Amino acid sequence: MNREQELFATAAITSFRLNGQFLGIGDALAKPAGLTVAWWQVLGAVTREPLTVAGIARAMGITRQSVQRIADLLAEKGLVEYLPNPAHRRAKLVVATSAGRAAVSKIGPAQARLAARLAEELGDDFAPTVEVLTRLTEVLDRLDLEALASESVRD
C-alpha cells in the first residue's frame, strides 16, 4: 500500500469513527428535546429556510427516501409542515414550525457547553480542523467517487 492509500484508509476509518461519535453525541443532545439525531438533522436543515426533501438530502448527504420518511414523521408530530413550492408544483417545501424551532432551541445550551469544551481541548486547532473537514467534504462532493471505485474494482 502506498502512502496515499494509507492516508485514504486512515481518513476513512477515522471518519467512520468520528461519524459514530457525532451520532452518539447528537443522540445525547437531542434526546432531552424529544428528538432523535436523525430528526434533529432534518429539522435543523429547515430551521433557517424552507427546503425540499431533495434539498435536505443533498445538504445532509443522506438519501431522499430517508429524509422523506423523517419529514413525514416530523409533520405528524407538528414539528415541520409542508408548504407549496412556487418553483416546483410537486416538490413541496419543508418548513420548521414554531414547535420544531423550539425543540431545536432546547438543544442549544448543552451544545454550547460541548462546543466550549471542544474549543478548550483543541485550542487554536479547532477552526483549522473544521476548515479541513469542510474542504474534504467539498472535494469528495466534486469527485465522482462511485465511478472511481467501480473502475478500481474492474482493474
N, C-alpha and C positions, 0 to 999 in steps of 0.2 A: 504494500500500500504506500503510495507516495504521500508527500507532506500535505498536498491539497485534499487528498482523500481523507487523511487523518483529521484535518481541520473540519471538513464537512461532516464526518461521522461524529466528532466531538460536539460540533454545533448542534447537530440534530438530536443527539442524546441529551445534551444539556437543555435544549428547547423543550423536549418531551417532558423532562423532569420539571422545568420551570412552569410549563403548562399545568402539570398536575398540582404544583404548589399554588399557583394562582387560582386554580379551580377550588382547591381546598380552602384557601383564604377567602375567596369570593363567596363560597357557601357559608362560611362562618360569619362574614359581614352581612350577607343578605338574609340569613335566617331570622334574626330579630325583627326584620321589617316585613316578615311574612312572604319572602321571595326565595326562589332558588337562584343559583348563579346564572342559569340559562334564562330565567325570567328577567333578571336584572340586566343581563346582556342585551336582550331585545328591548326592554323598556328603556334602558339607558340610551339606546341608539335614537329613540324618538322623543326624548325629553326636551331637546333643543329645537328640533324641527321635524315636521312630519316626513315620513319616508314610505315608499312602497315596500312590500315584503321583499322583493328582489333587491331593492336598495339597501335594506337592513342586512340581508345575506351577504352582499358584496362588502359592505362596511365591516362586518364582523368576521368574514371569512368562513361562514358556515353555509349549509345548504338552504335553498329556498324552502324546501319542504319542511325542514325542522323549524325555520322561522315562522312559517305559516301555522304550524301546529301550536307553537308557543304563543303567537299573536292571537290565535283564536281562544286559547285558554285565558290569556290576559284580558281579552274583550269580555269573555264570560264573567270574569271577576270584577269588571268595571275599571280596570287599570289602564286600558287603551280603548280607543274606538276607531272605527273605520270611517273615513270621510271621502267624498267624491274627489277624484283627481282631475283637475282641469286639463292636465297634459295627456291623460290616458283614460279612456272610458272604463276599461275593465280592471285596471290595476289601481285599486283604492289606496288611499294614503292611510298609514297607521299613525295615530297621534296619541300621546300620553294624556290621560285625563288628570284632573286635579288630584284624584286619589292615587294615581300612578306616580305623579311627581312627588306627592307626599311620602309614598313608600320609599322612593329612591332617596329622598332627603333624609330619611331616618338612618340611612347607611353612612351619611356624611361624617358624623363625629368619630365613629370607630375607624373609618377610612383615613381621616385626618391624623388620628393617633398612629396608625400603622405607617402612613407616609412620613410622619415626623421621625419615627423610629428607623425606617429605612434610610432617610436622609442623614440621620445621626451615624448610622453604621457605615454607609457608603461615602459620606462626606462629599468631597469635590468630584468623586467618581459617579455620583448619581445621575446628573444631567448628561454627561457623555455616554453613560451606559444606555440611557433611554434613547439618545440620538442614534447610537449604533444599532440597537434593536429595531428602531423605526426604519433606518436605512436598509437593514437586512430584509424586512418585510416588503419594502418598496422594490428592492431588486428582485426578490422572489416573485412578486406580482408581475413584473415585467418579463421575466423569463418564462418560456413555455416549458415548464419542468416536466409535465406529463409526457411531452414529445421526447424530451431528452432522456427521461427514464426508460421509455419504451424502446428507444433506439439502442440504449446500452444493454437492454435485455436481449435484443435480437443479435447483438455482436457476439 
